[in-house]
Amino acid sequence: MALHFFKTVFTFLGIAIGSIAFAADPLLPFEAKLKATRFGAVDVHLTGTMYLRTKDNQWEFALNAKKGGISTQEVSKGTLLQDNRFLPTSYNKKARVFLIKEDIEWRFDWPKNKVTGQVKKDKLSHTIKANTFDPLSYQLALRQQLKTGATELNVINLRYKNPEPHRFEVIGEELLDVDGDLIYTKIVKQVQPQKKDTKYLIWVAPELDYITLKFASYRKGKLKDLVEVESLTINGQPINL
């Protein structure tokens, strides 16, 4: 169950949309500290960090979390095209829940429109389209396309072993209370794929470069997972939350 928690909660910090042709705003590097809870008979609490860094147009997007015998490390690397859209080149994940391990690796070959990789012991190869992202990098497409005012969002996501179409919609707005400060956010809901009796929502902040401040999943109307940003630095500048 804890390993599924990592797949569901931290992956959804990367909910994103397809990169159809558009001139994207430049990405801004950031670093965030996160706290996450899975509610159940025994609540599971985790903390972690997520960052986006760049050097010589080589970008690294990473997520790290650890507590006791539970840990996860994910790194997506890529470059920016001339129109500022992010193009992933590699993705690595190492997760562990006590004695259970999960290693995932993807390598993108865009001249051949191909991605190859390995999930646990299974070696895989797929033909891909331009709007295909790994489980982290499609958050960057989300940030860029939301800036254009898009409200219907699509992406092909290498969520696990196979490319899978995902669709999202902006369904509303909310003043999010973060430690007593009200921050304007847009609420994004996953509409495909959608499991029965399950709902996934994220809150992104337009004034903070559309970075995700909160993620929640609900099962049969009850809150199941909650992830919140505790502190945030954008382009080297600390943000008061």
C-alpha positions as CSV (number, residue, x, y, z in Angstrom):
1,M,0.0,0.0,0.0
2,A,2.8,2.4,0.8
3,L,4.5,1.8,-2.5
4,H,1.2,2.6,-4.2
5,F,1.1,5.8,-2.1
6,F,4.3,7.0,-3.8
7,K,3.0,6.2,-7.2
8,T,-0.3,8.0,-6.6
9,V,0.6,11.0,-4.5
10,F,4.0,12.1,-5.7
11,T,3.3,11.3,-9.4
12,F,0.3,13.5,-9.3
13,L,2.4,16.5,-8.3
14,G,3.4,16.1,-11.9
15,I,-0.1,16.2,-13.5
16,A,0.3,17.9,-16.9
17,I,-0.8,18.6,-20.4
18,G,0.2,18.0,-23.9
19,S,2.7,20.2,-25.7
20,I,0.8,21.2,-28.8
21,A,2.6,23.9,-30.8
22,F,2.8,27.1,-28.9
23,A,5.4,29.6,-27.8
24,A,5.9,28.8,-24.2
25,D,7.0,31.2,-21.4
26,P,10.5,30.4,-20.1
27,L,10.7,28.0,-17.2
28,L,11.7,29.3,-13.9
29,P,13.8,27.1,-11.6
30,F,12.3,26.4,-8.2
31,E,12.7,24.3,-5.1
32,A,9.9,23.2,-2.8
33,K,9.6,21.3,0.5
34,L,6.6,18.9,0.7
35,K,4.6,17.1,3.3
36,A,2.2,14.2,2.4
37,T,-0.3,12.1,4.2
38,R,-2.2,9.0,3.3
39,F,-5.2,8.7,5.5
40,G,-6.3,5.2,6.7
41,A,-6.5,3.0,9.8
42,V,-2.9,4.2,10.4
43,D,-2.0,7.5,8.7
44,V,1.3,7.5,6.8
45,H,3.2,10.8,6.9
46,L,6.1,11.6,4.5
47,T,8.2,14.7,3.8
48,G,10.2,15.4,0.7
49,T,11.7,18.0,-1.8
50,M,11.1,18.8,-5.4
51,Y,13.3,21.0,-7.5
52,L,13.9,22.2,-11.1
53,R,17.5,23.3,-11.9
54,T,19.3,24.3,-15.1
55,K,22.9,24.7,-16.4
56,D,23.8,25.3,-20.0
57,N,20.2,24.6,-21.1
58,Q,20.4,21.2,-19.5
59,W,17.4,20.9,-17.1
60,E,17.0,18.6,-14.1
61,F,13.7,18.0,-12.4
62,A,13.8,15.9,-9.3
63,L,11.7,14.6,-6.4
64,N,13.2,13.0,-3.2
65,A,11.3,11.7,-0.2
66,K,12.4,9.5,2.7
67,K,11.2,8.3,6.1
68,G,12.5,5.2,7.9
69,G,12.4,2.3,5.5
70,I,10.4,4.2,2.9
71,S,12.2,6.3,0.2
72,T,11.8,7.5,-3.4
73,Q,14.1,9.3,-5.8
74,E,13.0,10.5,-9.2
75,V,15.0,12.5,-11.7
76,S,13.9,13.7,-15.1
77,K,16.4,15.4,-17.4
78,G,15.9,17.3,-20.6
79,T,16.4,20.4,-22.7
80,L,14.4,23.4,-24.0
81,L,13.5,23.8,-27.6
82,Q,13.7,27.2,-29.3
83,D,10.1,28.0,-28.4
84,N,11.0,27.1,-24.7
85,R,9.0,23.8,-24.6
86,F,10.7,21.2,-22.4
87,L,11.9,18.0,-24.2
88,P,12.6,15.1,-21.8
89,T,15.7,13.0,-22.6
90,S,15.8,10.6,-19.6
91,Y,14.0,9.6,-16.5
92,N,15.1,7.4,-13.5
93,K,13.2,6.3,-10.4
94,K,14.3,4.3,-7.4
95,A,11.7,3.6,-4.8
96,R,11.8,1.4,-1.7
97,V,9.2,0.4,0.9
98,F,11.2,-1.7,3.4
99,L,12.2,-4.8,1.4
100,I,10.1,-4.0,-1.7
101,K,12.0,-2.1,-4.4
102,E,10.9,-0.5,-7.7
103,D,13.4,0.8,-10.3
104,I,12.2,2.5,-13.5
105,E,14.4,3.9,-16.3
106,W,13.4,5.6,-19.6
107,R,15.6,7.0,-22.4
108,F,14.0,9.2,-25.1
109,D,15.3,9.1,-28.8
110,W,13.4,12.0,-30.4
111,P,15.0,11.7,-33.9
112,K,13.5,8.2,-34.0
113,N,10.3,9.1,-32.0
114,K,11.2,6.2,-29.7
115,V,11.5,5.6,-26.0
116,T,13.3,2.6,-24.4
117,G,13.5,1.6,-20.8
118,Q,13.2,-0.9,-18.0
119,V,10.5,-1.3,-15.4
120,K,11.8,-3.6,-12.7
121,K,13.1,-6.5,-14.8
122,D,11.0,-5.8,-17.9
123,K,12.8,-4.2,-20.9
124,L,10.4,-2.0,-22.9
125,S,10.3,0.0,-26.2
126,H,7.6,2.3,-27.5
127,T,7.0,4.6,-30.4
128,I,6.1,8.0,-29.0
129,K,4.5,11.3,-30.1
130,A,5.6,14.9,-29.5
131,N,3.4,15.3,-26.4
132,T,4.8,12.3,-24.5
133,F,6.4,13.0,-21.1
134,D,7.7,11.0,-18.1
135,P,5.9,11.0,-14.7
136,L,7.8,14.2,-13.7
137,S,8.4,16.3,-16.8
138,Y,4.8,16.6,-17.8
139,Q,4.4,19.0,-14.8
140,L,6.5,21.5,-16.8
141,A,4.2,21.3,-19.7
142,L,1.3,22.0,-17.3
143,R,3.0,25.1,-16.0
144,Q,3.7,26.4,-19.5
145,Q,0.3,25.7,-21.1
146,L,-1.8,26.9,-18.3
147,K,-0.1,30.3,-18.8
148,T,-1.8,30.4,-22.2
149,G,-5.2,30.2,-20.6
150,A,-5.9,26.6,-21.6
151,T,-8.7,24.9,-19.6
152,E,-8.8,21.4,-21.3
153,L,-5.5,19.6,-20.9
154,N,-4.1,16.5,-22.6
155,V,-0.9,14.5,-22.3
156,I,0.6,11.1,-23.1
157,N,2.1,9.9,-19.9
158,L,4.7,7.1,-19.3
159,R,3.0,6.4,-16.0
160,Y,4.3,2.9,-15.6
161,K,5.1,0.4,-18.4
162,N,3.1,1.9,-21.3
163,P,2.3,5.4,-22.8
164,E,-1.2,6.3,-21.6
165,P,-3.4,9.3,-22.6
166,H,-4.4,11.5,-19.7
167,R,-6.9,14.4,-19.8
168,F,-7.5,17.1,-17.3
169,E,-9.8,20.1,-17.0
170,V,-9.6,23.4,-15.1
171,I,-12.8,23.2,-13.0
172,G,-12.7,26.2,-10.7
173,E,-10.8,28.7,-8.6
174,E,-10.0,29.0,-4.9
175,L,-8.3,31.3,-2.4
176,L,-6.1,28.7,-0.7
177,D,-5.3,29.3,2.9
178,V,-1.6,28.7,3.4
179,D,-0.5,29.4,7.0
180,G,-3.0,32.2,7.2
181,D,-2.2,33.8,3.8
182,L,-4.8,33.5,1.0
183,I,-3.2,32.6,-2.3
184,Y,-5.3,32.5,-5.5
185,T,-5.2,29.1,-7.2
186,K,-6.8,27.3,-10.1
187,I,-8.2,23.8,-9.5
188,V,-7.4,21.1,-12.1
189,K,-9.2,17.7,-12.1
190,Q,-8.2,14.5,-13.9
191,V,-11.0,13.3,-16.1
192,Q,-9.3,10.5,-18.0
193,P,-8.5,7.9,-16.9
194,Q,-10.9,8.1,-14.0
195,K,-11.5,5.3,-11.5
196,K,-15.0,4.8,-10.1
197,D,-15.6,6.5,-6.8
198,T,-12.1,8.2,-7.1
199,K,-11.3,11.9,-7.7
200,Y,-8.0,13.6,-8.2
201,L,-7.5,17.4,-7.8
202,I,-4.6,19.8,-7.9
203,W,-4.3,23.4,-6.9
204,V,-1.9,25.6,-9.0
205,A,-0.9,29.2,-8.3
206,P,-0.9,31.5,-11.3
207,E,1.0,34.2,-9.3
208,L,3.7,31.6,-8.4
209,D,4.5,30.4,-12.0
210,Y,1.7,27.9,-11.9
211,I,3.5,25.6,-9.4
212,T,1.4,23.0,-7.7
213,L,0.7,24.0,-4.1
214,K,-1.7,21.2,-3.2
215,F,-2.8,17.8,-4.4
216,A,-5.7,15.7,-3.0
217,S,-7.3,12.4,-3.9
218,Y,-10.7,11.3,-2.7
219,R,-12.2,7.8,-2.5
220,K,-16.0,7.4,-2.1
221,G,-16.1,11.1,-1.1
222,K,-13.5,10.9,1.6
223,L,-10.1,12.4,1.6
224,K,-7.5,9.7,1.0
225,D,-4.2,11.5,0.1
226,L,-3.0,15.0,0.7
227,V,0.2,16.7,-0.4
228,E,1.0,20.3,0.4
229,V,4.0,22.6,-0.3
230,E,5.5,23.8,3.0
231,S,8.1,26.2,1.6
232,L,9.0,27.5,-1.9
233,T,11.9,29.2,-3.7
234,I,11.4,30.5,-7.3
235,N,14.4,31.6,-9.3
236,G,16.4,31.9,-6.2
237,Q,13.9,34.1,-4.3
238,P,12.2,32.7,-1.2
239,I,8.4,32.9,-1.3
240,N,6.4,33.6,1.8
241,L,3.7,30.9,2.2
